[in-house]
Amino acid sequence: MPEPLSSVFPSVEELGNSLLQYEIQEQIQEETESAVYKARQPALDRQVMIRVLTEPAAEAATRLMQRLRSRARLVHPRIVAVYDFGRTHAGHLYLITEHVDGRLLCDLIHERQITPKLAYTLALQLCDALSLIHENNTIHGALNTRTLLVDHEWQMKLTGIGMAENETGELSWLHEAQSSIEDDLYALGAVLHEMFGKEPLPVDARVSRNLPPTFAAVIRRCVHPEVARRFTSATEVKEALIGALRSEKQKALPALVPGASPAPIVPAAEPSAPSLTKPPRYVQIRPPTPVQRTQPSFAKKLDDFLWACLRASLHLMIFAVAAGILFVSYLLKDKIIIGDQDSATEEPAFPAEVLGKLPDAPILPESTSIPMSKPIELPAADPVAALNADYQTAVQNEASATLEKVRLDDLPFIQKELLRIQKGEPLPATDDADIPASLKRLRDDYRRKRAAIGP
């Protein structure tokens, strides 16, 4: 085994003299087996990261170059790109990768910045990138929340692919990962548990109770003690996550919208045990062919336009006639005489001969009175009850909008508000600080209308 070329990594000036096509800015990390430098490539006007490695053993140098070539072939928007690798004039091995302006996923989880909706989006991105890695016959080997970056646009970037931990716990290219696809899928389940449950997966792989049941079932299958009962690819994990979100929406729909019934959920079949002679195949699922809709012809569009104009003309004509009748009635309201009080005392305009032939009317005693029917008193409408009904309808509509837009963060507050309305509890005087803006707007509108009604 040859002796290392140098026990100390090159300084910023020394590395800049060896790699003239880069502007070395600073050294941001130094470990026992590698050092990381931040640099700029003027020719392409981009920031890069340069990792300088210590000299490996002679028999390991060839395998290291093969692993670096395999790593450079992985091109995906969610994977940190490898631009170049080689040896400097001074004899140092180097690896140049993409510079990601972001933060580690573990730090964001610790700061409670990963919401359930964001965790779901990042989980789908992680599954896509991991599927590409496995399809290229490559193993990640070091998948955890410390090898996942999230940039300022909340997009995930995978790093540490092909690296392994050394005796001191550092990620190193000089140590080959002794892992498999099953180990990567287990690590994927641990990452999902930490993102959704806000806590690491325990050593006994017991899933946290704080997770929704459907998402907990997906993670539990990723980390199942029996390898034969786990998922066989990251694509299956992605499909299970999509199905879990759909199940959560179906279960929440009856509680948010009264009278709605959830659609039957078909349980996913357990995977069969993999063959001992043939490795599992990873089939890329193609998206369904989009449905082509035929455009209406010009004659059909013209016919629809004419019918629309005819309907509008009829509506305007009916409105004009009704308005004219109301206007004429208003002008002639003083000239239309239905009856006069003085006409009751005047004598009828009949000849005396006709009046003499009429029979005499019966004379009623003075104490006799004709009973009059009492007016029907209609119960007055309760404005408070009507306001409460309108508020309940508005909250139900907001719940439906929350489900359509997949606002998982607002869903618990809407559910609590509907339960409070169903129990008949009064609206609290003040709102919590973390209440969604849409629910706060509905509450403020309710309080304003209730104050206008009075006590």
FENKA-V32160 format. One record per helix or strand of 3 or more residues. SS is the DSSP state (hx for helix, st for strand). FROM is the first residue (numbers start at 1). TO is the last residue. If there is no record, write none. Layout:
SS&FROM&TO + SS&FROM&TO
This chain:
hx&12&18 + st&23&30 + st&34&41 + st&46&53 + hx&58&72 + st&82&87 + st&93&98 + st&102&104 + hx&105&110 + hx&116&135 + st&148&151 + st&156&158 + hx&181&197 + hx&213&222 + hx&227&229 + hx&234&256 + hx&298&331 + hx&342&344 + hx&352&357 + hx&383&404 + hx&408&423 + hx&437&453
